[in-house]
Amino acid sequence: MTKARFILLMTGALLALASLFSSCIEDGFTTSSSDILAFDKDTVAFDTVITLQGTATKQMVVYNHSKKQVNISSIKVAGEASKGHFHLNVDGIRGDEFQNVEIRGNDSIYIFIEAYLDEMDDDEPTLLEDHLEFVTNGVTQKVLLSAWGQDVIRINGDTISSDMRFTANKPYLIYDTMFVAPGVTLTLDAGTTLLFHDKGALRCAGRMLANGTVEEPITFRGDRLDRIVGENSFDIMSGQWGGVIFTPPTMGNVLKHVIMKGSSIGMHCSAYGDTVNCALKLVNCVLTNSASTCLATATCFVEAIGTEFSDAAEEVTYFAGGKVLASQCTFANYYLFGVPTMPLVNVFDVEYSNGTIGKIKAYFDNCILYGLGDLPEINEGDLKDFNVYMRYCLFKSPGSNDAHFINCIWEGEPHFLTVRDDYLFDYRLDNESDAIGKGNPDLCPDEARYDRYGNDRWDKGALDLGAYVWVYVPDEEEE
């Protein structure tokens, strides 16, 4: 091959490559109206959003299935009325409207959306809807945005210094610590909801009367109302807020149909060694999912009827001195974030500063005590040195009846409906439960006749142990 011919061939090859490269640049972006976007969802839905408070971030994926690049002319929230309520982050850049966003062929980008809702001036949750609008090659595509906005009554570390009633009209959002002063009564109507922000807590030196019902329970919980994993809400997370503390000279607190969940320290109650007047009475309540203890009491008279104490990093209940009456209660620990570090129930005598001993006196009647791990259900194994009596109770551990353990079921299996691996924590009884029909009706007080679902304990003829009346559960074939 001559030098001239070689140069000619190389020149032709270079020109062909240049032409090909030029063609790629010219045809790099598709302009066809048939090349539109695809989305991983057609709706971005927020759970209930507290107005004037930001939300967790939702995400969606935008796909370009074309081989060529696509230029999105515009990405924005479409509705004028709701501008400022939904905010965007497109591929790492924050803003409310974007132009000329490029996606390479067979590639995708992420869009992150947050909601911030103005007050709705309404007691009931209000639905706000809008659309996320995309314009590509002259074609407009939309993704629905929706959020339920809930107005709240905000309490910023306030002291309640005169009798007050909270209603079910709107939730109360408590920042810092709300304090009920001595001599003051705080009444909670049926259906009242108390939301606690971060370390928020309630401290009561006066009296609380919580009048929940089967149809309208009262709720104490954190203010995260969104979901954390799939369909699972933040209810499965402990340590979201502080807790509820009844402190001297508190007395006469009565809580009925209260559901308290997700706290750091649970509920505490202490008094001045008064074992005659009841400091705290719980009827058909649920104290669950605490980062430490569900209920801790010291040197006071506390009564629990038909109440569930469940799921805590330490013990579910702690009783130091005083007087305890627990009837038809379930003490269960399937704590999600680790194996509990304490027995289910801790009972102690108390030594006062003057050297005297405040001996605990406690009766646990028709109860279930069951949980994960190998720890005993109660810290003092034989109870022979304590005025503590377990009558007609079911235990996971082996043991034998004596003067302190009376007609108890040992190595029993309650067969709760709980499925921990599926994040289902339901302490009602399955059909195979050893707790069915094993209770003593003479130890069931009148206030325990109905469980928190309204089921009648006395209607069956045989009394079930624990907080819940057994209701037949159909198997899959029957369903």
Salt bridges, closest charged atoms under 4 A:
ASP47 OD1 - ARG227 NE 3.28
GLU80 OE2 - LYS83 NZ 3.48
ASP96 OD1 - HIS87 ND1 3.13
ASP107 OD2 - ARG104 NH2 3.12
ASP118 OD2 - HIS85 NE2 3.12
ASP123 OD1 - LYS170 NZ 3.98
ASP189 OD1 - ARG165 NH1 2.57
ASP223 OD2 - HIS197 ND1 2.58
ASP226 OD2 - ARG224 NH2 2.90
GLU231 OE1 - ARG227 NE 3.93
ASP235 OD1 - ARG221 NH1 2.96
ASP235 OD2 - LYS261 NZ 3.31
ASP349 OD2 - LYS359 NZ 3.11
ASP365 OD1 - ARG391 NE 2.76
ASP426 OD2 - ARG428 NH2 2.69
GLU447 OE1 - LYS281 NZ 2.44
ASP456 OD2 - ARG449 NH2 2.97
ASP464 OD2 - LYS460 NZ 2.51
